[in-house]
Amino acid sequence: MIRPFFLVAAVLFSVGSAFAQNDTSAAVQQLKEYCRQNVPTGYSPRLNILTLTPKGNLHYLFPLYHGLKDEEKFRKIYSDKGYFDEMSQYFAFAGDYRTALQYLVRSYDSIDDATRKKIYKTAANLPEIEHVDARKYIHLAAKDRRVVMINEAFAKPLHRAFTLSLLEDFYRMGFRYLAMEMLDNFSNQRLSSVGMHSGYYVCEPVGGELMRKAIELGYTLVSYEDTAAGTHTANQRDSVQAANLNAVLLKDSTAKILVHASYAHISKKKLPDGHIPMALAFWRLSGIQPLTIDQIDMTEESSFGYGRVIYQAYTTRFKLSTPSIALVNNTPVNITDKDLYDLCVIHPPTQWLDGRPTWLSLGGTRQPTYVKSPSTAVFLVQAYYQQEIDNNDNTPWQLVPADQTYTPGGSDGLGHKRYLLYLRKGKYKIFFRDINYKILSALNIEVN
């Protein structure tokens, strides 16, 4: 397993918020104000769960309406930590990565100044560490493996973008199965094309692109989630997931599987509370040791307060521009001192263009494309694949956008804003919606 490296004494955390309310963008402030002063269409004061799919259709502003209008109620239902974590996911669904990160951090414990200074000092005094291209290193490490597992954090589409970048390499290595926790495993599943019934997190636009790319390359998609996860214990859920993955190997003795899971499901070590993660359960059941790759801890803002400061200190000490693996004496190391995984990807800090992360280009396969709003009432701009719209009775209601945003990237001075979308070459239908999610107009475009 990966060698732990960054050793800092344990600290006692106190709960705190890293972002003040006025850190939010003008668009989010506008949305908050709208929700406070109005009753958005479809809003229900009786709703006790945040959801993206009211009345059987996708509505990317619906959970934000409720979470912002009834914040106090949902903080009681979910707990403060749960509320901020949940809201961060829905901002990510809406294409607002910056606010997703801000809300995610608000769910963390805070770090006192003395500990922060100690971490920065430790990082500053680190010896030179070799950093190698993560995609190339993973390619070499996976060459003789039958099962490779990589994780994601729900509010960070960047992780789906990185897994997407691996697909072609893995297909050339003989991997023909892509198993994703996010895929719907119920009887109404839709795995031949991307849509609402493909899986809840597939409805996040980069998740949709990940699935589309896999289908285009010829992967067989595997939905392996425990359909009774809501009533099972954590151990039961992970053991069912492991059994579902093992069933692929039992059916195809030559199968090579890339598994995209969430968080510590891919750990090969029993957790301190005795929990047996899916990867360990799979190893025990199949006899095949998977290669496991963590993306969670060393991505911008990490997944916990302590890790966030370590990431900031480390990327201050080492200026990285591409996803990397840290090596010491040719051995991969984990900067946050965990030994749960074989490899740890260090993602560089996000670069921004007009309020949007440049990694949305998906390795250059998508172009930055500006769309001008036809009306000052436009709030949300969505780009759908024209072919998918044509195949869905010319409606977008259950389809996943290629990209979407409510963050304007400039204006013509007359209130007509322009919006930056990242799109592959092809034909699209752009929908312009107001803040109440009403379609104001549509535009057909072609990206060359």
Summary of the structure (lengths in Angstrom):
residues: 448
radius of gyration: 21.7
end to end distance: 45.2
largest distance: 65.0
contacts: 1488
relative contact order: 0.15
helix: 37%
strand: 21%
